């Protein structure tokens, strides 16, 4: 088996924070299911205008 070499990456803190947030989202099964369901709802036309939604609040 070949030995792997370690490498160092230098990225801004803001990008690292975004990456960590994305990883947390992808690891959260509940959130991922909600995102999947949202895509299905959009495909099925279950959408409404923002103004309509805000008026209900």
Number of C-alpha atoms within 10 A of each C-alpha: 3 4 5 6 5 5 5 5 5 6 8 8 9 9 10 12 11 11 12 12 12 11 11 12 13 12 11 10 11 11 13 13 11 11 12 11 12 14 13 12 12 11 10 9 9 10 11 9 7 8 8 9 10 8 7 6 5
